[in-house]
Amino acid sequence: MGTRLHPFCEVSRSTAKGLAYWGPGPLPQGSTLLGAVTSPDGKEGALIKMPTGIMVRGNAGGIASLPYVPDPTQEPDRGRRRSYR
């Protein structure tokens, strides 16, 4: 069972599981495999962070968009206020 970082997506930090979903091909240039994800519609795949910072679900060399998924490698915001000065 993974971590629920989003109300609808479940994320696992297992890169081995992510690689199994992605397959033997290379990741998109500049992207990073972070683990595995189950999207709101129940589809599972590799959790990939694109160079732009967008998280996508990858399966067999293809990618699909996800609702916002926080980067599991970063510290959670925990509601801290940001200063925009």
RALINJO-V150380 format. One record per residue. N is the residue number from 0. OMEGA is omega in radians with two decimals (none if undefined). Layout:
N&OMEGA / N&OMEGA
This chain:
0&-3.10 / 1&-3.14 / 2&3.11 / 3&-3.13 / 4&-3.12 / 5&-3.11 / 6&-3.06 / 7&-3.09 / 8&3.05 / 9&-3.04 / 10&3.02 / 11&3.12 / 12&-3.13 / 13&3.11 / 14&3.08 / 15&3.11 / 16&3.10 / 17&3.11 / 18&3.11 / 19&3.10 / 20&-3.07 / 21&-3.12 / 22&-3.01 / 23&-3.09 / 24&3.13 / 25&3.03 / 26&3.04 / 27&-3.08 / 28&3.09 / 29&-3.12 / 30&-3.11 / 31&3.05 / 32&-3.10 / 33&-3.10 / 34&-3.14 / 35&-3.11 / 36&2.98 / 37&-3.09 / 38&-3.09 / 39&-3.14 / 40&3.07 / 41&3.13 / 42&-3.11 / 43&3.10 / 44&3.11 / 45&3.04 / 46&-3.06 / 47&3.05 / 48&-3.14 / 49&-3.13 / 50&3.13 / 51&-3.10 / 52&3.13 / 53&3.08 / 54&3.12 / 55&3.05 / 56&-3.13 / 57&3.08 / 58&3.04 / 59&3.06 / 60&3.10 / 61&3.13 / 62&3.09 / 63&-3.13 / 64&3.10 / 65&2.92 / 66&-3.11 / 67&3.07 / 68&3.12 / 69&3.12 / 70&-3.09 / 71&3.12 / 72&-3.13 / 73&3.09 / 74&3.11 / 75&-3.11 / 76&-3.13 / 77&3.02 / 78&3.11 / 79&3.09 / 80&3.10 / 81&3.07 / 82&-3.13 / 83&3.13 / 84&none
